[in-house]
Amino acid sequence: MSEEENKGEVEASGDDKDVVRLQVDGRELVLVGTAHISQKSTELVRRTIQEEKPDVVCVELDERRYASLTNPDQWEKLDLKEIIRKRQIGTLIAQLSLAAYQRRLGSQLGVKPGTELLEATKVADEMGVPFDLCDRDVGITLKRAWRKTPFFKQMWLIASMMAGLFDRTEISEEQLEEIKEKDVMNEMLREVGEAMPTMKKVLIDERDSFLAAKILASKGQKVVAVVGAGHVQGMVEHINAGKEIDVQPLEVIPPGSHTWKWIGALIPVVIALSLVWIGMTKGFDEAQDNLIFWCLVNGIPCAFGALLALAHPLTMLVGFLAAPLTSLTPVIGAGYVTALVQAWLRPPRVEELQSAGDDMGKLPMWWKNRLLKIFLCFILPTLGSAIGTWVGLGNILKNLN
């Protein structure tokens, strides 16, 4: 929609503080701001759609999240090996962690996370009204957020996320009442955004723009849009601006850090040239000793990481053999190899896939739940191999003199 086409009166009003009405070029947009863990929001969504009788209902869901809400047994179809091959295991861990956080709050509130969004689709179906899933794919959102976050803040985020998983502090009655009035997930994301502006831009600001564009593009004179309360203000600002919103750039996953790519590409070159130089200046035996050291200093920490994960013995052996080679290529890391082998040898059972989100908050379950153990077989060997790579590189460079 061009700026010329979007000219027209844009006014906001609303009887309910959680409902905002916009008049845009003769169309009426009714934005319902919800808390994602709130029975009150669920009731508001049903009542608003029934009273407004819209031509279309827009919902802050993407295909993946909608499938998880409508098909609780989707874990049975999870192709874990394919996820590992595509190097998406980090995204899966992040999705499970966020889901676990919401589920823990939801269990204390007695409401399943996302109930009000699913309710919107159910009411639409009951009334014979089409509904549109208007949010950006959650995988794209997480990858964009990760790629745009500096390395040390990525480490801070991982540490914070893990600490939150194991935080068993009970929420007081006062806090529960406050949560019922808020979109708790967006509140959490905004707090993260204060520490990491790039993360806020991707998780909140970009999605405000994306949701606004999709809602404006929906068909019908009267639209009810059900979104997290934290998005409403940003969406209203985008709609009031009356400018065309190009969503295509928001769906592009940016490349990884060029610095780390160059480092990953240079390491094998530096090691190969160093070994040749050592062989030419100090003899073949010295070069061979350095090569053996490189293999051992990579393989042993990687295998030890698999041992700490209580992995299958064959996973440890494969990690030991793979690490010296994977450290010389940026294409795949040792952790992906060990995770894939562990998934092949000890695939998780259906009940373990279904309970993984809850089990993440219980430290012993990381070694008992087979899916979480696969995560450990990815994380710990990766750390071991990384340590070994830098120690081995330092030793080879030292022997150049």
GUMAR-221555 format. One record per residue (C-alpha): y, x negated, z; residue number from 1; residue in three letters. Coordinates in pm, whole numbers, plus 50000, padded with zeros to 5 digits. Example, Ala and Ser with C-alpha at 12.3 -4.5 7.8 and 13.67 -1.06 7.14 Angstrom:
GUMAR-221555
v 49550&u 48770&w 50780&i 1&aa Ala
v 49894&u 48633&w 50714&i 2&aa Ser
//
This chain:
GUMAR-221555
v 50000&u 50000&w 50000&i 1&aa Met
v 50331&u 49854&w 49895&i 2&aa Ser
v 50644&u 49851&w 50107&i 3&aa Glu
v 50803&u 50098&w 49862&i 4&aa Glu
v 50511&u 50340&w 49901&i 5&aa Glu
v 50526&u 50321&w 50278&i 6&aa Asn
v 50888&u 50428&w 50307&i 7&aa Lys
v 50931&u 50729&w 50530&i 8&aa Gly
v 51003&u 50846&w 50880&i 9&aa Glu
v 50795&u 50677&w 51148&i 10&aa Val
v 50819&u 50833&w 51492&i 11&aa Glu
v 50609&u 50789&w 51804&i 12&aa Ala
v 50552&u 51058&w 52063&i 13&aa Ser
v 50271&u 51189&w 52281&i 14&aa Gly
v 50194&u 51435&w 52560&i 15&aa Asp
v 49923&u 51213&w 52706&i 16&aa Asp
v 50025&u 50855&w 52790&i 17&aa Lys
v 49706&u 50732&w 52620&i 18&aa Asp
v 49777&u 50922&w 52297&i 19&aa Val
v 50044&u 50806&w 52051&i 20&aa Val
v 50145&u 51013&w 51748&i 21&aa Arg
v 50295&u 50858&w 51437&i 22&aa Leu
v 50442&u 51034&w 51135&i 23&aa Gln
v 50403&u 50811&w 50828&i 24&aa Val
v 50502&u 50943&w 50484&i 25&aa Asp
v 50395&u 51296&w 50566&i 26&aa Gly
v 50071&u 51184&w 50731&i 27&aa Arg
v 49999&u 51218&w 51102&i 28&aa Glu
v 49826&u 50931&w 51280&i 29&aa Leu
v 49701&u 51000&w 51632&i 30&aa Val
v 49615&u 50678&w 51818&i 31&aa Leu
v 49394&u 50725&w 52123&i 32&aa Val
v 49408&u 50420&w 52352&i 33&aa Gly
v 49092&u 50381&w 52557&i 34&aa Thr
v 48932&u 50163&w 52820&i 35&aa Ala
v 48595&u 50047&w 52689&i 36&aa His
v 48426&u 50115&w 53024&i 37&aa Ile
v 48568&u 50447&w 53135&i 38&aa Ser
v 48427&u 50797&w 53162&i 39&aa Gln
v 48783&u 50930&w 53157&i 40&aa Lys
v 48840&u 50769&w 52816&i 41&aa Ser
v 48519&u 50921&w 52684&i 42&aa Thr
v 48634&u 51268&w 52788&i 43&aa Glu
v 48982&u 51206&w 52639&i 44&aa Leu
v 48831&u 51102&w 52304&i 45&aa Val
v 48614&u 51416&w 52278&i 46&aa Arg
v 48898&u 51647&w 52380&i 47&aa Arg
v 49152&u 51488&w 52144&i 48&aa Thr
v 48929&u 51500&w 51836&i 49&aa Ile
v 48828&u 51859&w 51905&i 50&aa Gln
v 49188&u 51970&w 51956&i 51&aa Glu
v 49340&u 51774&w 51667&i 52&aa Glu
v 49074&u 51865&w 51407&i 53&aa Lys
v 49152&u 51556&w 51193&i 54&aa Pro
v 49054&u 51487&w 50833&i 55&aa Asp
v 48900&u 51154&w 50938&i 56&aa Val
v 48825&u 50965&w 51259&i 57&aa Val
v 48880&u 50587&w 51269&i 58&aa Cys
v 48696&u 50387&w 51532&i 59&aa Val
v 48743&u 50032&w 51665&i 60&aa Glu
v 48392&u 49928&w 51567&i 61&aa Leu
v 48238&u 49714&w 51296&i 62&aa Asp
v 47896&u 49770&w 51140&i 63&aa Glu
v 47727&u 49524&w 51374&i 64&aa Arg
v 47865&u 49669&w 51698&i 65&aa Arg
v 47802&u 50024&w 51576&i 66&aa Tyr
v 47439&u 49936&w 51508&i 67&aa Ala
v 47401&u 49790&w 51858&i 68&aa Ser
v 47535&u 50110&w 52015&i 69&aa Leu
v 47332&u 50350&w 51803&i 70&aa Thr
v 47012&u 50147&w 51792&i 71&aa Asn
v 46920&u 50003&w 52133&i 72&aa Pro
v 46594&u 49870&w 51983&i 73&aa Asp
v 46771&u 49652&w 51725&i 74&aa Gln
v 46662&u 49341&w 51916&i 75&aa Trp
v 46310&u 49408&w 51794&i 76&aa Glu
v 46434&u 49326&w 51441&i 77&aa Lys
v 46624&u 49011&w 51541&i 78&aa Leu
v 46530&u 48729&w 51303&i 79&aa Asp
v 46591&u 48444&w 51545&i 80&aa Leu
v 46461&u 48174&w 51314&i 81&aa Lys
v 46702&u 48285&w 51040&i 82&aa Glu
v 46992&u 48281&w 51289&i 83&aa Ile
v 46905&u 47923&w 51382&i 84&aa Ile
v 46868&u 47818&w 51018&i 85&aa Arg
v 47213&u 47957&w 50943&i 86&aa Lys
v 47350&u 47772&w 51247&i 87&aa Arg
v 47468&u 48095&w 51410&i 88&aa Gln
v 47308&u 48040&w 51748&i 89&aa Ile
v 47644&u 47968&w 51912&i 90&aa Gly
v 47781&u 48300&w 51785&i 91&aa Thr
v 47476&u 48480&w 51923&i 92&aa Leu
v 47524&u 48320&w 52266&i 93&aa Ile
v 47892&u 48423&w 52268&i 94&aa Ala
v 47810&u 48781&w 52168&i 95&aa Gln
v 47546&u 48811&w 52438&i 96&aa Leu
v 47783&u 48665&w 52698&i 97&aa Ser
v 48060&u 48914&w 52616&i 98&aa Leu
v 47810&u 49200&w 52616&i 99&aa Ala
v 47672&u 49086&w 52952&i 100&aa Ala
v 48022&u 49079&w 53102&i 101&aa Tyr
v 48094&u 49435&w 52987&i 102&aa Gln
v 47751&u 49557&w 53093&i 103&aa Arg
v 47793&u 49416&w 53444&i 104&aa Arg
v 48122&u 49605&w 53486&i 105&aa Leu
v 47976&u 49913&w 53325&i 106&aa Gly
v 47682&u 49920&w 53567&i 107&aa Ser
v 47925&u 49940&w 53861&i 108&aa Gln
v 48127&u 50212&w 53688&i 109&aa Leu
v 47823&u 50406&w 53574&i 110&aa Gly
v 47938&u 50396&w 53210&i 111&aa Val
v 47777&u 50210&w 52922&i 112&aa Lys
v 48025&u 49978&w 52744&i 113&aa Pro
v 48156&u 50130&w 52422&i 114&aa Gly
v 48054&u 50484&w 52517&i 115&aa Thr
v 48393&u 50628&w 52421&i 116&aa Glu
v 48375&u 50466&w 52075&i 117&aa Leu
v 48028&u 50603&w 52014&i 118&aa Leu
v 48147&u 50940&w 52146&i 119&aa Glu
v 48414&u 50945&w 51874&i 120&aa Ala
v 48149&u 50912&w 51602&i 121&aa Thr
v 47931&u 51178&w 51766&i 122&aa Lys
v 48214&u 51432&w 51789&i 123&aa Val
v 48310&u 51359&w 51428&i 124&aa Ala
v 47950&u 51425&w 51319&i 125&aa Asp
v 47938&u 51747&w 51522&i 126&aa Glu
v 48257&u 51869&w 51351&i 127&aa Met
v 48152&u 51756&w 51004&i 128&aa Gly
v 48441&u 51507&w 50991&i 129&aa Val
v 48389&u 51165&w 50828&i 130&aa Pro
v 48447&u 50857&w 51042&i 131&aa Phe
v 48545&u 50504&w 50941&i 132&aa Asp
v 48448&u 50183&w 51120&i 133&aa Leu
v 48779&u 49998&w 51111&i 134&aa Cys
v 48732&u 49677&w 51310&i 135&aa Asp
v 48673&u 49332&w 51164&i 136&aa Arg
v 48318&u 49200&w 51173&i 137&aa Asp
v 48262&u 49057&w 51520&i 138&aa Val
v 48095&u 48747&w 51377&i 139&aa Gly
v 48403&u 48665&w 51168&i 140&aa Ile
v 48629&u 48723&w 51468&i 141&aa Thr
v 48429&u 48488&w 51692&i 142&aa Leu
v 48402&u 48218&w 51425&i 143&aa Lys
v 48774&u 48232&w 51345&i 144&aa Arg
v 48857&u 48211&w 51715&i 145&aa Ala
v 48625&u 47915&w 51766&i 146&aa Trp
v 48739&u 47721&w 51458&i 147&aa Arg
v 49106&u 47765&w 51546&i 148&aa Lys
v 49063&u 47646&w 51907&i 149&aa Thr
v 49113&u 47273&w 51985&i 150&aa Pro
v 48801&u 47084&w 52097&i 151&aa Phe
v 48893&u 47036&w 52465&i 152&aa Phe
v 48993&u 47400&w 52499&i 153&aa Lys
v 48661&u 47495&w 52343&i 154&aa Gln
v 48494&u 47305&w 52628&i 155&aa Met
v 48716&u 47483&w 52881&i 156&aa Trp
v 48624&u 47817&w 52727&i 157&aa Leu
v 48251&u 47742&w 52744&i 158&aa Ile
v 48281&u 47636&w 53108&i 159&aa Ala
v 48481&u 47949&w 53196&i 160&aa Ser
v 48236&u 48172&w 53015&i 161&aa Met
v 47936&u 48021&w 53194&i 162&aa Met
v 48112&u 48044&w 53532&i 163&aa Ala
v 48186&u 48411&w 53463&i 164&aa Gly
v 47822&u 48479&w 53382&i 165&aa Leu
v 47705&u 48355&w 53720&i 166&aa Phe
v 47989&u 48510&w 53921&i 167&aa Asp
v 47822&u 48777&w 54133&i 168&aa Arg
v 48136&u 48883&w 54323&i 169&aa Thr
v 48130&u 49256&w 54386&i 170&aa Glu
v 48427&u 49453&w 54259&i 171&aa Ile
v 48617&u 49646&w 54527&i 172&aa Ser
v 48686&u 50019&w 54505&i 173&aa Glu
v 49054&u 49945&w 54434&i 174&aa Glu
v 48961&u 49711&w 54150&i 175&aa Gln
v 48720&u 49967&w 54007&i 176&aa Leu
v 48993&u 50228&w 54000&i 177&aa Glu
v 49225&u 49982&w 53825&i 178&aa Glu
v 48958&u 49897&w 53567&i 179&aa Ile
v 48908&u 50266&w 53492&i 180&aa Lys
v 49271&u 50283&w 53381&i 181&aa Glu
v 49256&u 49973&w 53160&i 182&aa Lys
v 49089&u 49841&w 52850&i 183&aa Asp
v 48918&u 49574&w 53059&i 184&aa Val
v 48789&u 49366&w 52767&i 185&aa Met
v 49129&u 49338&w 52605&i 186&aa Asn
v 49281&u 49259&w 52944&i 187&aa Glu
v 49036&u 48971&w 52977&i 188&aa Met
v 49111&u 48852&w 52624&i 189&aa Leu
v 49483&u 48861&w 52691&i 190&aa Arg
v 49432&u 48643&w 52999&i 191&aa Glu
v 49241&u 48396&w 52783&i 192&aa Val
v 49525&u 48415&w 52532&i 193&aa Gly
v 49779&u 48303&w 52789&i 194&aa Glu
v 49588&u 47976&w 52826&i 195&aa Ala
v 49497&u 47951&w 52456&i 196&aa Met
v 49754&u 48112&w 52222&i 197&aa Pro
v 49539&u 48048&w 51913&i 198&aa Thr
v 49255&u 48243&w 52073&i 199&aa Met
v 49485&u 48537&w 52151&i 200&aa Lys
v 49616&u 48535&w 51794&i 201&aa Lys
v 49265&u 48578&w 51653&i 202&aa Val
v 49115&u 48811&w 51914&i 203&aa Leu
v 49413&u 49039&w 51967&i 204&aa Ile
v 49700&u 48994&w 51719&i 205&aa Asp
v 49490&u 48961&w 51402&i 206&aa Glu
v 49278&u 49259&w 51499&i 207&aa Arg
v 49593&u 49466&w 51568&i 208&aa Asp
v 49694&u 49394&w 51209&i 209&aa Ser
v 49344&u 49452&w 51071&i 210&aa Phe
v 49298&u 49784&w 51252&i 211&aa Leu
v 49643&u 49906&w 51146&i 212&aa Ala
v 49569&u 49823&w 50781&i 213&aa Ala
v 49232&u 49997&w 50783&i 214&aa Lys
v 49373&u 50307&w 50951&i 215&aa Ile
v 49661&u 50327&w 50703&i 216&aa Leu
v 49409&u 50293&w 50419&i 217&aa Ala
v 49192&u 50578&w 50549&i 218&aa Ser
v 49192&u 50904&w 50354&i 219&aa Lys
v 49332&u 51226&w 50493&i 220&aa Gly
v 49660&u 51375&w 50603&i 221&aa Gln
v 49564&u 51374&w 50969&i 222&aa Lys
v 49387&u 51076&w 51123&i 223&aa Val
v 49263&u 51026&w 51479&i 224&aa Val
v 49208&u 50656&w 51557&i 225&aa Ala
v 49013&u 50557&w 51870&i 226&aa Val
v 49095&u 50200&w 51974&i 227&aa Val
v 49118&u 49988&w 52286&i 228&aa Gly
v 49440&u 50053&w 52475&i 229&aa Ala
v 49532&u 49685&w 52442&i 230&aa Gly
v 49563&u 49723&w 52065&i 231&aa His
v 49789&u 50028&w 52050&i 232&aa Val
v 50126&u 49859&w 52095&i 233&aa Gln
v 50055&u 49590&w 51834&i 234&aa Gly
v 49923&u 49847&w 51587&i 235&aa Met
v 50231&u 50066&w 51629&i 236&aa Val
v 50454&u 49765&w 51561&i 237&aa Glu
v 50265&u 49686&w 51239&i 238&aa His
v 50279&u 50048&w 51123&i 239&aa Ile
v 50648&u 50081&w 51212&i 240&aa Asn
v 50725&u 49764&w 51013&i 241&aa Ala
v 50631&u 49957&w 50697&i 242&aa Gly
v 50502&u 49646&w 50523&i 243&aa Lys
v 50182&u 49595&w 50329&i 244&aa Glu
v 49912&u 49431&w 50542&i 245&aa Ile
v 49684&u 49195&w 50351&i 246&aa Asp
v 49353&u 49183&w 50540&i 247&aa Val
v 49176&u 48945&w 50302&i 248&aa Gln
v 49306&u 48625&w 50471&i 249&aa Pro
v 49196&u 48769&w 50806&i 250&aa Leu
v 48834&u 48779&w 50689&i 251&aa Glu
v 48817&u 48415&w 50580&i 252&aa Val
v 48639&u 48177&w 50816&i 253&aa Ile
v 48847&u 47857&w 50830&i 254&aa Pro
v 48671&u 47524&w 50778&i 255&aa Pro
v 48583&u 47312&w 51078&i 256&aa Gly
v 48799&u 47025&w 51196&i 257&aa Ser
v 48846&u 46770&w 50919&i 258&aa His
v 48858&u 46498&w 51184&i 259&aa Thr
v 48508&u 46571&w 51306&i 260&aa Trp
v 48383&u 46606&w 50948&i 261&aa Lys
v 48517&u 46260&w 50866&i 262&aa Trp
v 48365&u 46117&w 51183&i 263&aa Ile
v 48031&u 46278&w 51102&i 264&aa Gly
v 48040&u 46138&w 50749&i 265&aa Ala
v 48151&u 45790&w 50855&i 266&aa Leu
v 47894&u 45736&w 51132&i 267&aa Ile
v 47593&u 45689&w 50898&i 268&aa Pro
v 47800&u 45466&w 50667&i 269&aa Val
v 47921&u 45249&w 50956&i 270&aa Val
v 47570&u 45218&w 51102&i 271&aa Ile
v 47409&u 45133&w 50767&i 272&aa Ala
v 47671&u 44870&w 50683&i 273&aa Leu
v 47656&u 44730&w 51035&i 274&aa Ser
v 47279&u 44689&w 51022&i 275&aa Leu
v 47306&u 44517&w 50682&i 276&aa Val
v 47573&u 44282&w 50820&i 277&aa Trp
v 47366&u 44203&w 51128&i 278&aa Ile
v 47065&u 44133&w 50907&i 279&aa Gly
v 47270&u 43902&w 50683&i 280&aa Met
v 47439&u 43710&w 50966&i 281&aa Thr
v 47179&u 43718&w 51246&i 282&aa Lys
v 46853&u 43778&w 51070&i 283&aa Gly
v 46613&u 44060&w 50994&i 284&aa Phe
v 46462&u 44065&w 51345&i 285&aa Asp
v 46803&u 44126&w 51504&i 286&aa Glu
v 46876&u 44409&w 51261&i 287&aa Ala
v 46534&u 44557&w 51332&i 288&aa Gln
v 46597&u 44541&w 51708&i 289&aa Asp
v 46925&u 44727&w 51664&i 290&aa Asn
v 46757&u 44992&w 51449&i 291&aa Leu
v 46485&u 45042&w 51711&i 292&aa Ile
v 46752&u 45068&w 51981&i 293&aa Phe
v 46934&u 45332&w 51774&i 294&aa Trp
v 46615&u 45537&w 51740&i 295&aa Cys
v 46531&u 45513&w 52110&i 296&aa Leu
v 46882&u 45577&w 52242&i 297&aa Val
v 46902&u 45894&w 52029&i 298&aa Asn
v 46547&u 46015&w 52065&i 299&aa Gly
v 46499&u 45969&w 52440&i 300&aa Ile
v 46807&u 46166&w 52559&i 301&aa Pro
v 46730&u 46441&w 52309&i 302&aa Cys
v 46370&u 46467&w 52426&i 303&aa Ala
v 46489&u 46452&w 52787&i 304&aa Phe
v 46721&u 46744&w 52718&i 305&aa Gly
v 46421&u 46940&w 52585&i 306&aa Ala
v 46227&u 46836&w 52896&i 307&aa Leu
v 46505&u 46971&w 53121&i 308&aa Leu
v 46477&u 47298&w 52929&i 309&aa Ala
v 46102&u 47296&w 53004&i 310&aa Leu
v 46040&u 47317&w 52632&i 311&aa Ala
v 45700&u 47300&w 52465&i 312&aa His
v 45572&u 46937&w 52445&i 313&aa Pro
v 45582&u 46954&w 52065&i 314&aa Leu
v 45950&u 47055&w 52084&i 315&aa Thr
v 46018&u 46740&w 52289&i 316&aa Met
v 45829&u 46524&w 52039&i 317&aa Leu
v 46011&u 46674&w 51740&i 318&aa Val
v 46343&u 46625&w 51920&i 319&aa Gly
v 46260&u 46260&w 51983&i 320&aa Phe
v 46173&u 46203&w 51617&i 321&aa Leu
v 46455&u 46414&w 51470&i 322&aa Ala
v 46753&u 46295&w 51675&i 323&aa Ala
v 46788&u 45948&w 51515&i 324&aa Pro
v 46797&u 46116&w 51172&i 325&aa Leu
v 47012&u 46421&w 51251&i 326&aa Thr
v 47268&u 46193&w 51416&i 327&aa Ser
v 47319&u 46035&w 51075&i 328&aa Leu
v 47402&u 46363&w 50900&i 329&aa Thr
v 47669&u 46626&w 50971&i 330&aa Pro
v 47453&u 46892&w 50802&i 331&aa Val
v 47236&u 46979&w 51103&i 332&aa Ile
v 47216&u 46871&w 51465&i 333&aa Gly
v 46913&u 46786&w 51673&i 334&aa Ala
v 46963&u 47098&w 51886&i 335&aa Gly
v 46907&u 47325&w 51588&i 336&aa Tyr
v 46580&u 47146&w 51512&i 337&aa Val
v 46450&u 47173&w 51870&i 338&aa Thr
v 46563&u 47538&w 51898&i 339&aa Ala
v 46386&u 47626&w 51571&i 340&aa Leu
v 46063&u 47454&w 51680&i 341&aa Val
v 46073&u 47624&w 52020&i 342&aa Gln
v 46134&u 47964&w 51855&i 343&aa Ala
v 45836&u 47901&w 51627&i 344&aa Trp
v 45605&u 47790&w 51910&i 345&aa Leu
v 45724&u 48034&w 52179&i 346&aa Arg
v 45893&u 48335&w 52014&i 347&aa Pro
v 46058&u 48568&w 52265&i 348&aa Pro
v 45889&u 48897&w 52348&i 349&aa Arg
v 46066&u 49227&w 52275&i 350&aa Val
v 46138&u 49296&w 52642&i 351&aa Glu
v 46291&u 48947&w 52677&i 352&aa Glu
v 46521&u 49012&w 52381&i 353&aa Leu
v 46629&u 49341&w 52535&i 354&aa Gln
v 46694&u 49194&w 52881&i 355&aa Ser
v 46856&u 48868&w 52767&i 356&aa Ala
v 47211&u 48991&w 52828&i 357&aa Gly
v 47135&u 49082&w 53189&i 358&aa Asp
v 46919&u 48772&w 53244&i 359&aa Asp
v 47205&u 48541&w 53138&i 360&aa Met
v 47372&u 48596&w 53475&i 361&aa Gly
v 47066&u 48475&w 53669&i 362&aa Lys
v 47024&u 48097&w 53649&i 363&aa Leu
v 46642&u 48085&w 53696&i 364&aa Pro
v 46599&u 48332&w 53408&i 365&aa Met
v 46732&u 48074&w 53161&i 366&aa Trp
v 46396&u 47901&w 53204&i 367&aa Trp
v 46186&u 48221&w 53225&i 368&aa Lys
v 46330&u 48435&w 52946&i 369&aa Asn
v 46206&u 48285&w 52619&i 370&aa Arg
v 46524&u 48367&w 52426&i 371&aa Leu
v 46741&u 48197&w 52689&i 372&aa Leu
v 46503&u 47902&w 52695&i 373&aa Lys
v 46557&u 47867&w 52319&i 374&aa Ile
v 46931&u 47855&w 52393&i 375&aa Phe
v 46862&u 47575&w 52644&i 376&aa Leu
v 46650&u 47399&w 52380&i 377&aa Cys
v 46959&u 47406&w 52161&i 378&aa Phe
v 47224&u 47310&w 52419&i 379&aa Ile
v 47055&u 47034&w 52621&i 380&aa Leu
v 46901&u 46834&w 52332&i 381&aa Pro
v 47236&u 46861&w 52150&i 382&aa Thr
v 47412&u 46704&w 52448&i 383&aa Leu
v 47144&u 46436&w 52479&i 384&aa Gly
v 47162&u 46345&w 52113&i 385&aa Ser
v 47544&u 46334&w 52122&i 386&aa Ala
v 47541&u 46093&w 52415&i 387&aa Ile
v 47279&u 45879&w 52245&i 388&aa Gly
v 47478&u 45867&w 51921&i 389&aa Thr
v 47789&u 45723&w 52084&i 390&aa Trp
v 47592&u 45479&w 52302&i 391&aa Val
v 47391&u 45360&w 52002&i 392&aa Gly
v 47698&u 45327&w 51782&i 393&aa Leu
v 47879&u 45129&w 52051&i 394&aa Gly
v 47584&u 44893&w 52091&i 395&aa Asn
v 47554&u 44827&w 51717&i 396&aa Ile
v 47927&u 44762&w 51680&i 397&aa Leu
v 47916&u 44525&w 51979&i 398&aa Lys
v 47638&u 44323&w 51810&i 399&aa Asn
v 47848&u 44267&w 51499&i 400&aa Leu
v 48018&u 43971&w 51673&i 401&aa Asn
//
